Amino acid sequence: MKRILFIILFISFTAKAQISSLAELASGKIELFSPIYEIDKSIYGYFTISRLDKVSNGDEVFEYTLLDKNLNKVANGEFLDKSYKKYYSNFMLPEKVGNKIILSKIYFRSQMNSFGNTSYYKFVSNRTLNLTTNKISKPFYFDDNMLVEGERPSKKISKALKKKPFIQYPFAINDGYLLFKESKLLRNSFKSKTITTLEAFNIDNSKKWDYNYNPNNEVMQSSIEYLDEGNIVLWAKNFRSKQQDLHFINPENGALNFIYTLEGKKSDYNHLFKIRVLKDKTVIVGMYSKNKSTGFNIKKSLGLFKIEIDNTGKEIFKKYFSWEDAGKYMNIKKNGKLEKGYKLLAKQFFIFNDGSVSFLAEKFKSQQYYVVVSLAPKTTDFMMLNFDKDFALKEVNKIEKDKSYYTSSDYLYSQRIKEGNGIVFFYRDYKKDEETRKRSWVLGIVSIIDGKMKHEQIPMSSEDFFISPYIAKEGYILLREYNKDREHDEIRLEKLNY
């Protein structure tokens, strides 16, 4: 079995590394290595699961380890999971609720991929880990909104699941979880209309509240667009009326604060958007295209927009920014095309405490088809468009990187820093050595603090190792190193230099 060793380092990119400890963390094959977030999106720590062995009846033994944000071991133990014939499984990302971790696992029939739809064969099983007692619960699952403790009976499981149009899984909130339903069928299937209610449970699995966002039993699509300690923002689209509403819900009692209608049949535009709730208002920013029944079209994007609503749901600011308006800062046409057929592909919208906004995009060219050949999709430089609180464009920063082929993006992830007054984002780049002509993996780090941008690149690979980055506590990045000899992996925290 592969042995996993973890080195805990705290270093600056400009300072010499110092080892603080060395410990064996787990044995077995790593199935999951994931950050764990607090409800405010800060990092609590990291969770690993290793597959150890199978027992006589085919069930599987797993080992879990929980580290805090400083890589100190918090909990460690084992649990037994049922194995279902002809089903494969993956662990979903763990979520922290108070002093417990919710751990869910999704099962599927991968051999059905050749037929284009595995949806009927998906189901979810859940557990909770008590961080105080280090005890992991028995599995539980939901069946037609009823909580059932224990494993699903394996006899005729496929036949039973075909009748279930939904996957149901927990979605962490302050002191419990939302029971969120996801349709296993096509999103416009009329069977989806039975999704009507958002339900909340306490962490002990007792019912807390429910909110009916589809009282007329329409064909709907929905998702959670924003969640913090004081707000749940649920997006719901009615497929008949084409209306898209944002429901602002109190997470404590399920009461509706207000509904904001983002668009409908008579709207001028469709929207791709991001939401952030500030102290006295909610800010919605994104891209827009001409209103069509098919919804937002990234290939026909017309520009950017910003909307502000107060805490009663009243719209207090709305402004659309066309691509032509950016002509002072870059060569861009009305239809959003740049030089050589590239377009701006949205990667992230950063909303700062003062109401200013930065739009991060990547220059992207989709796959081109010709009579004889097809050209692969490609990406190149990032472009950062910075707007003031009145949504006036202040400047455009170009972040140069080498051209990438066969990928839609080199963007990795981002996080807010400096109490919401700054951001940092990470991306991958493959730099070509001028002498050897070989490409090496480089990590790009870009920070914006109080409107000032800083950019640096760090080599991440050589002939002997490869490093994969993970999000970490503010001011740091976690790097997981894969060594050439494969005898062990290492993880370390490195201090960011911003």
Disulfide bonds with the S-S distance in Angstrom:
none
